[in-house]
Amino acid sequence: MLTLNYCIYDCFAEVPFQGHAAAIVDVPKKLDHELATKVAVELCQTVTCFVWKEKGQVWVETLTKDGSIWPISHGLLGVAKHYAVEQEILYTSGGSFEVQTKKDTVVVSVPKLCLEITEMPERLNQAFDIMPVSVREMGKTCVVELRTVEELANLEADFNRIARLDYDRIVLTAEDDTIPYDYAYRYFSPKHNINENNGSLYVQTFLPLFWSERLKKEHFSFLQLSERKSVGEATISGDFVQVAAPVKKIFEGALKVL
């Protein structure tokens, strides 16, 4: 029998049961991928982070519900809060991430990524029924700027049509003039079994750069208009974006793997 301690953290959450939940599981060493996938499936969170120490370093492997590995996810915020150290480096298969913990707020430095201007695909327009201000892309990610936050909040998505698009991720965003926010967004990824994401760290690798061009600034407060409201701040610093977000511990316990 294998006993594993675990916790559930809500990331980007000002209060419990907001933001995006992640499971953090302490393991003595890197688990066999098959076993780790089974644990992730049973916990049924968007991401499950398996954390262990190796030669004094903190290692993280983040699995989705289908066993895919995500090097960058909101789970890194939960891991940082779990260890509650003032400053630490988290190591993953996709590189290392500097994290800082200050009471209920966690700061993670992620590499900044740039988007390229493109045209609005007709099938994407059909999936959302929108008239964009601009459209940009990066690989399998598409970012669409809308005119108002109201349009962003009220749109209805056709998830079946979104799932048939060439893109894996669709991000819709708009400037937000509601204090204290600078921009708002919604994030859809049905191909990853997430119709609408509840709070994304990955999106902050490129959205701050997009809005830096528009707003001529490098520090932002953002709002993700998912069913579970998510908030945070982003600061462009050199080759990185420093993402600061509130994180709440919700549950803790022990898993007995029979």
HELIX and SHEET records of a PDB file:
HELIX    1   1 HIS A   33  LEU A   43  1                                  11    
HELIX    2   2 GLY A   75  TYR A   83  1                                   9    
HELIX    3   3 GLU A  122  PHE A  128  1                                   7    
HELIX    4   4 VAL A  149  ASN A  154  1                                   6    
HELIX    5   5 PHE A  159  ALA A  163  1                                   5    
HELIX    6   6 PRO A  190  HIS A  192  5                                   3    
HELIX    7   7 TYR A  202  THR A  205  5                                   4    
HELIX    8   8 LEU A  207  LEU A  215  1                                   9    
SHEET    1   A15 GLU A 116  ILE A 117  0                                        
SHEET    2   A15 SER A 134  MET A 138 -1                                        
SHEET    3   A15 THR A 141  GLU A 145 -1                                        
SHEET    4   A15 ARG A 169  GLU A 175  1                                        
SHEET    5   A15 TYR A 183  PHE A 188 -1                                        
SHEET    6   A15 HIS A 219  GLN A 224  1                                        
SHEET    7   A15 SER A 230  SER A 237 -1                                        
SHEET    8   A15 PHE A 240  VAL A 257 -1                                        
SHEET    9   A15 LEU A   2  CYS A  11 -1                                        
SHEET   10   A15 HIS A  20  ASP A  26 -1                                        
SHEET   11   A15 VAL A  47  GLU A  54  1                                        
SHEET   12   A15 GLN A  57  THR A  64 -1                                        
SHEET   13   A15 GLN A  87  THR A  92  1                                        
SHEET   14   A15 GLY A  95  LYS A 102 -1                                        
SHEET   15   A15 THR A 105  PRO A 111 -1                                        
END                                                                             
